[in-house]
Amino acid sequence: MRRALVLAGGGAKGAYAFGCLRAFRRCGIRFDAVSGTSVGALNALIWSAGAFREGRRLWSNLSFRTVYPVHGRLWRRMPKPLVWLGGFIHVACRLIAAGARGTPHQLSKSTNFLIALSAGVAAYFGLPALRLSVRCPLALLAAVDVLVALNERHQMKRTWRLTWTIAIMMAYCATSLGLSAYGRLPSEPELYYLAVSMGIFLALMGSAFGMIYVIARRSSRAFLDNTPLASLLKAILTTRTLCTPLYATCGVEFHAWDPDKPSYAAMVTGGAPLPGYPCVADRHRRWVPLYYPIHDLPMVDQIKILLASAALPFGVVPSIEWGSKRLVDGGVADNVPLYPVARAEEVFVVLLEPIRGRTMHELGLTPEHWTAIDRLYRMLLYPAPSYYMYVPPDPMAKRVIAERPPERFPEVRAFAPKRSIGNFLTGTLNFSGTYARKHMRQGYVDTMTALRDIGIARRGRR
């Protein structure tokens, strides 16, 4: 490959990237391959298929109804404020459940803090018979214990910590009942505190059981529906031919085990295991990017992969079952998918956030980023033992899975807006035709200016 194109994800902010594509087309620029994540995969399809007329119609008339309508007829009949409130509560509960489960996401620290704060409040109100100087340290200890347990990445340690936390919370409630009922009738303030404590504790337990239900049923229930987007993709793929190799990025959750960082959790409560007690190899939950060659797949699978690449996780958009994997938005793993086209001599990267002095390393456009993904794939293929006796890692030993840099790395040219085009609410979820038309023009103008600065003629230059 001589020149390749990489399109980052960003929801409605993809209108800016479509303006960039119009500028590339106007200048006669060709690409030997194109790679995209989320909405970048949709724009990559438009470029590969030459469906600029359909793309312009999509972005000019952008709305939730034309792309992602609300799931269910009952919700569609309700007022918009109530619909948005219900969607916010639904997604917030899914994020809290994901954080408690250990699935990494950008808001995991915030959701874990809310759970820990609720546990601390429950502990404070759960011991009304104790003095204030005793209740406050116990409540703080409970909150810190829950926060540390939720932020633990090692699966076995996380399970043990959460188990101990639930046991401590139950002991709090039992102690409160015993102290309140011992030798006298509880007073009205004590009854009030006990009721508040039990209510918060039952809410936490309900959230835990809800999380277990979601995990057990593998529920893909989402707030938005992807049927209109599927119809749009089918219309393009039926009437157009992919003229450029196209790679779409999806994310999948794996239990990864790193043999170069062996952290083994004992099956007993002590630090080092007792003789005869095996240890279980710790696995970390993490998102792994998968790059699918759309041009080599049948149309049914093409639609599924493109839908999965734009499937915002955690109950926003339905995930896609493909084979034995549950695929979601590739932005959770690699939002700027340079990896599949790193063999090119030159790569044009369209970003949807201003660079503002950030280096290529911070943007993930360096050989180190390629090396990290390459090592991750080889790490997933490494056979992790089911049981392993406790062996402390040797810092002087050679790495089991060594890092290998790419044989060659392309010259990267980044195209990005000069100013911010919105945050998650005002940009990514701003499905408005007015917003899209404005930033389509902005992307076209910015890209034409950048192409003139690097000396690419307006017509005929490759």
Backbone hydrogen bonds, N-H to C=O, Kabsch-Sander energy under -0.5 kcal/mol:
donor,donor_aa,acceptor,acceptor_aa,energy
4,A,346,E,-2.2
5,L,33,A,-2.0
6,V,348,F,-2.8
7,L,35,S,-2.7
8,A,6,V,-0.5
8,A,350,V,-2.1
9,G,335,N,-1.1
12,A,428,T,-2.4
13,K,10,G,-1.7
14,G,11,G,-2.1
15,A,12,A,-1.7
16,Y,13,K,-1.4
17,A,13,K,-0.7
18,F,14,G,-2.0
19,G,15,A,-1.7
20,C,16,Y,-1.6
21,L,17,A,-2.1
22,R,18,F,-1.8
23,A,19,G,-1.6
24,F,20,C,-2.3
25,R,21,L,-2.4
26,R,22,R,-2.3
27,C,23,A,-1.9
28,G,25,R,-1.3
29,I,24,F,-2.4
32,D,3,R,-3.3
33,A,3,R,-0.6
34,V,245,P,-2.4
35,S,5,L,-2.7
36,G,247,Y,-2.3
37,T,7,L,-1.5
38,S,249,T,-0.7
40,G,37,T,-2.7
41,A,38,S,-0.9
42,L,38,S,-1.2
43,N,39,V,-2.4
44,A,40,G,-2.2
45,L,41,A,-1.9
46,I,42,L,-1.9
47,W,43,N,-2.2
48,S,44,A,-2.8
49,A,45,L,-2.6
50,G,46,I,-0.8
50,G,47,W,-0.5
51,A,46,I,-1.7
52,F,50,G,-1.3
55,G,51,A,-2.2
56,R,52,F,-2.7
57,R,53,R,-1.9
58,L,54,E,-2.3
59,W,55,G,-2.6
60,S,56,R,-2.2
61,N,57,R,-1.5
62,L,59,W,-1.1
64,F,431,F,-0.5
67,V,63,S,-1.1
71,H,223,F,-2.8
76,R,72,G,-1.3
77,R,73,R,-1.1
77,R,74,L,-0.5
78,M,74,L,-0.5
78,M,75,W,-0.9
83,V,79,P,-2.2
84,W,80,K,-2.8
85,L,81,P,-2.1
86,G,82,L,-2.5
87,G,83,V,-2.4
88,F,84,W,-2.3
89,I,85,L,-2.3
90,H,86,G,-2.3
91,V,87,G,-2.6
92,A,88,F,-2.5
93,C,89,I,-2.4
94,R,90,H,-1.9
95,L,91,V,-2.4
96,I,92,A,-2.4
97,A,93,C,-2.5
98,A,94,R,-2.3
99,G,95,L,-2.6
100,A,96,I,-2.5
101,R,97,A,-1.9
102,G,98,A,-1.6
103,T,98,A,-2.1
108,S,105,H,-1.7
111,T,107,L,-2.5
112,N,108,S,-2.5
113,F,109,K,-1.8
114,L,110,S,-2.0
115,I,111,T,-2.1
116,A,112,N,-2.4
117,L,113,F,-2.6
118,S,114,L,-2.3
119,A,115,I,-2.1
120,G,116,A,-2.3
121,V,117,L,-2.3
122,A,118,S,-2.4
123,A,119,A,-2.2
124,Y,120,G,-2.0
125,F,121,V,-2.5
126,G,122,A,-1.1
127,L,124,Y,-0.8
130,L,127,L,-1.0
134,V,131,R,-0.9
135,R,131,R,-2.6
136,C,132,L,-2.1
138,L,134,V,-1.6
139,A,135,R,-2.8
140,L,136,C,-2.6
141,L,137,P,-2.5
142,A,138,L,-2.3
143,A,139,A,-2.4
144,V,140,L,-2.6
145,D,141,L,-2.4
146,V,142,A,-2.3
147,L,143,A,-2.4
148,V,144,V,-2.6
149,A,145,D,-2.1
150,L,146,V,-2.5
151,N,147,L,-1.8
152,E,149,A,-0.8
155,Q,283,R,-1.1
158,R,154,H,-2.5
159,T,155,Q,-2.1
160,W,156,M,-2.2
161,R,157,K,-2.5
162,L,158,R,-2.5
163,T,159,T,-2.1
164,W,160,W,-2.4
165,T,161,R,-2.3
166,I,162,L,-2.4
167,A,163,T,-2.1
168,I,164,W,-2.3
169,M,165,T,-2.5
170,M,166,I,-2.2
171,A,167,A,-2.0
172,Y,168,I,-2.2
173,C,169,M,-1.9
174,A,170,M,-2.3
175,T,171,A,-2.7
176,S,172,Y,-2.4
177,L,173,C,-2.3
178,G,174,A,-2.3
179,L,175,T,-2.9
180,S,176,S,-2.2
181,A,177,L,-2.0
182,Y,178,G,-1.0
183,G,181,A,-0.7
191,L,187,S,-2.3
192,Y,188,E,-2.4
193,Y,189,P,-2.7
194,L,190,E,-2.6
195,A,191,L,-2.5
196,V,192,Y,-2.3
197,S,193,Y,-2.6
198,M,194,L,-2.8
199,G,195,A,-2.3
200,I,196,V,-2.4
201,F,197,S,-2.6
202,L,198,M,-2.8
203,A,199,G,-2.0
204,L,200,I,-2.4
205,M,201,F,-2.5
206,G,202,L,-2.7
207,S,203,A,-2.2
208,A,204,L,-2.2
209,F,205,M,-2.7
210,G,206,G,-2.5
211,M,207,S,-2.3
212,I,208,A,-2.4
213,Y,209,F,-2.3
214,V,210,G,-2.3
215,I,211,M,-2.4
216,A,212,I,-2.8
217,R,213,Y,-2.7
218,R,214,V,-0.9
219,S,214,V,-1.4
223,F,315,G,-2.3
224,L,316,V,-2.3
225,D,69,P,-3.0
229,L,67,V,-1.0
230,A,226,N,-2.1
231,S,227,T,-2.1
232,L,228,P,-2.1
233,L,229,L,-2.4
234,K,230,A,-2.2
235,A,231,S,-2.2
236,I,232,L,-2.0
237,L,233,L,-2.6
238,T,234,K,-1.8
239,T,235,A,-1.5
240,R,236,I,-1.8
243,C,48,S,-2.8
243,C,241,T,-0.7
247,Y,34,V,-2.2
248,A,292,Y,-2.2
249,T,36,G,-1.9
250,C,290,L,-2.5
251,G,328,V,-2.2
252,V,288,V,-1.8
254,F,286,R,-2.6
256,A,254,F,-0.8
256,A,284,H,-3.1
261,K,258,D,-1.4
263,S,261,K,-0.6
264,Y,262,P,-0.5
265,A,280,V,-1.4
266,A,264,Y,-0.5
267,M,278,P,-0.7
277,Y,274,L,-2.2
279,C,388,Y,-1.2
280,V,265,A,-1.5
282,D,263,S,-1.1
284,H,256,A,-3.4
286,R,254,F,-2.0
288,V,252,V,-2.7
290,L,250,C,-2.8
292,Y,248,A,-2.7
292,Y,290,L,-0.7
294,I,246,L,-1.9
294,I,292,Y,-1.2
295,H,246,L,-0.9
296,D,293,P,-1.4
297,L,294,I,-1.5
302,Q,298,P,-2.3
303,I,299,M,-2.2
304,K,300,V,-1.8
305,I,301,D,-2.6
306,L,302,Q,-2.3
307,L,303,I,-2.3
308,A,304,K,-2.4
309,S,305,I,-2.4
310,A,306,L,-0.9
310,A,307,L,-0.5
311,A,308,A,-1.5
312,L,310,A,-1.2
316,V,313,P,-0.6
317,V,312,L,-2.4
320,I,327,L,-2.3
322,W,320,I,-0.6
322,W,325,K,-2.4
325,K,322,W,-1.6
327,L,320,I,-3.0
327,L,325,K,-0.7
328,V,251,G,-2.3
329,D,311,A,-2.7
330,G,249,T,-0.8
330,G,309,S,-1.0
332,V,329,D,-1.4
333,A,330,G,-1.6
334,D,330,G,-3.0
338,L,336,V,-2.1
341,V,338,L,-1.0
342,A,339,Y,-1.3
344,A,341,V,-1.6
345,E,1,M,-1.0
346,E,2,R,-1.7
347,V,411,E,-2.8
348,F,4,A,-2.8
349,V,347,V,-0.6
349,V,413,R,-3.0
350,V,6,V,-2.8
350,V,348,F,-0.5
351,L,349,V,-0.7
351,L,415,F,-2.9
358,R,355,I,-1.5
363,L,359,T,-1.5
364,G,360,M,-0.5
364,G,361,H,-0.8
365,L,360,M,-2.8
369,H,366,T,-0.8
370,W,366,T,-1.3
371,T,367,P,-2.6
372,A,368,E,-2.1
373,I,369,H,-1.9
374,D,370,W,-2.4
375,R,371,T,-2.5
376,L,372,A,-1.8
377,Y,373,I,-2.0
378,R,374,D,-1.8
379,M,375,R,-2.1
380,L,376,L,-1.9
381,L,377,Y,-1.1
382,Y,378,R,-0.6
382,Y,379,M,-0.6
384,A,382,Y,-0.7
388,Y,279,C,-2.8
397,A,394,D,-1.2
402,A,400,V,-0.6
411,E,345,E,-2.5
412,V,410,P,-0.5
413,R,347,V,-2.8
415,F,349,V,-3.2
427,G,423,N,-1.7
428,T,423,N,-1.9
429,L,424,F,-1.8
430,N,427,G,-1.1
431,F,429,L,-1.7
432,S,430,N,-2.0
433,G,62,L,-0.6
436,A,432,S,-2.3
437,R,433,G,-2.7
438,K,434,T,-1.9
439,H,435,Y,-1.9
440,M,436,A,-1.8
441,R,437,R,-1.8
442,Q,438,K,-1.8
443,G,439,H,-2.4
444,Y,440,M,-2.0
445,V,441,R,-2.5
446,D,442,Q,-2.6
447,T,443,G,-2.0
448,M,444,Y,-2.3
449,T,445,V,-2.2
450,A,446,D,-2.2
451,L,447,T,-2.7
452,R,448,M,-1.9
453,D,449,T,-1.8
454,I,450,A,-1.5
455,G,452,R,-0.9
456,I,451,L,-2.4
457,A,455,G,-0.5
461,R,27,C,-0.6
